[in-house]
Each structure stands twice: as structure tokens, then as C-alpha cells.
């Protein structure tokens, strides 16, 4: 059972600025030109709504189904949507996991960020069985994965740092194998005032390791690697 409570929701956008600055244009380019007349665009694992906002900007006629199980993340997501009159009109926020969500009969595209590695092969198969029949030919499925394709030791590394006022926010990540196809990741989120640590949050989670080529084999879709973490499957 995954604990979807996320004490790190407040850190997500702050320390992710560099990542999102690089990823947003790539996500937008991969979605550009998508025909959104078939149904909503699914944003599975919507988090704080960064991808939701990109979808809304690049596909101005799209209805968006933003699915996020974490209460903390969902609060930030809803706040982002509420502040934008256009998104308020087009975005529906659902509190559900990938296993629980109820999908409409048709979808135009899907964006799946930070989700698939929490699902084992059987759970992914169930997700694909629900999702793929709802997509038309040519529809993109954008997926965000970990850059690590097989279990291995990853030494602690700082993956992000951002200054807000007089404090610095950092994210550190390390990992160790915990099975033949699984890793246990340890994340530390840290707030510093000068050299003094004023707050620290430690989170661990387990993640199945695979690459975009593995997802292509599972789904029968055509795959393209965009970055080590981002890929697109085409229906």
C-alpha cells in the first residue's frame, strides 16, 4: 500500500524549478497539434498542477481531467486551477489513484507523471487495458520515468536548490536496490537559513525500474525517448 500523504508538496515547485524549466517546453512540444475533440486530456499524477498548466496552455480547447491522490498535492493543484479563469472552466480535479480512477469513454491524450513506477506489471497492465481503448489512433501518451532503468546503488546527490526570500530549499536523493526490478529511493527535503538547517523532511518510496522500451513492449505502442526521464508512446 502506498502512502499518498505527501509532506513534500510545499517543496515540489520550489526545488523543481530547474527540472520544470527544462521539461515544460518538451512536454508542450510533444502535445502540440493534438486533436482534443475526441475527449478530455488525462493528467494522471497531476501533482501541484505544473503539467496541467502546460496542457492548458498548449491545447487551449482541451478539457483536462487532473487526477491526484495526495491531499497536499491536490490542494496546491486546486489552488493553481482556481487562480486561472481559463483553467477553472476546463479542468476537473479527481481525488483518486491510478487503480481507483473512473475514466470517461473517450480521451484525446494522456500525461502520466511520477506514477508508473509505483505500479507492478499487473497493475500497469490493468491501467493500459483501461486507457488504450479510450484513445484514438495517433494520440500521444506522455510518460515521466526515473532515469535509472535497472536496480543499482545511487549515492546521495543534490538534485535541486532554490532560494525563497532568506531561505534556501534543497532536495537530495539516493537509492538502493530492493528487488530484481525495484529500488528504494530516499529523498531529503531541506530548508536552510544561511548554513543552519531549520527544517528537514525525509521520505522513502519504492519504485519499479523500467524504460520507455519496456512500456512499448507492454502496450504495443510506438515509443520515443525525449529525455532520460521523459518519453512518449503513440497510439
C-alpha positions, 0 to 999 in steps of 0.5 A: 500500500502506498502512502499518498500523504505527501509532506513534500508538496510545499517543496515540489515547485520550489526545488523543481524549478530547474527540472520544470524549466527544462521539461515544460517546453518538451512536454508542450512540444510533444502535445502540440497539434493534438486533436482534443475533440475526441475527449478530455486530456488525462493528467494522471499524477497531476501533482501541484498542477505544473503539467496541467498548466502546460496542457492548458496552455498548449491545447487551449480547447482541451478539457483536462481531467487532473487526477491526484491522490495526495491531499497536499498535492491536490490542494496546491493543484486546486489552488493553481486551477482556481487562480486561472479563469481559463483553467477553472472552466476546463479542468476537473480535479479527481481525488483518486489513484491510478487503480481507483480512477473512473475514466470517461469513454473517450480521451484525446491524450494522456500525461502520466507523471511520477506514477508508473513506477509505483505500479507492478506489471499487473497493475500497469497492465490493468491501467493500459487495458483501461486507457488504450481503448479510450484513445484514438489512433495517433494520440500521444501518451506522455510518460515521466520515468526515473532515469535509472532503468535497472536496480543499482546503488545511487549515492546521495546527490543534490538534485535541486536548490532554490532560494525563497526570500532568506531561505534556501530549499534543497532536495537530495536523493539516493537509492538502493536496490530492493528487488530484481526490478525495484529500488528504494529511493530516499529523498531529503527535503531541506530548508536552510537559513544561511548554513543552519538547517531549520527544517528537514523532511525525509521520505522513502518510496519504492519504485519499479525500474523500467524504460520507455522500451519496456512500456512499448513492449507492454502496450504495443505502442510506438515509443520515443525517448525525449529525455532520460526521464521523459518519453512518449508512446503513440497510439 
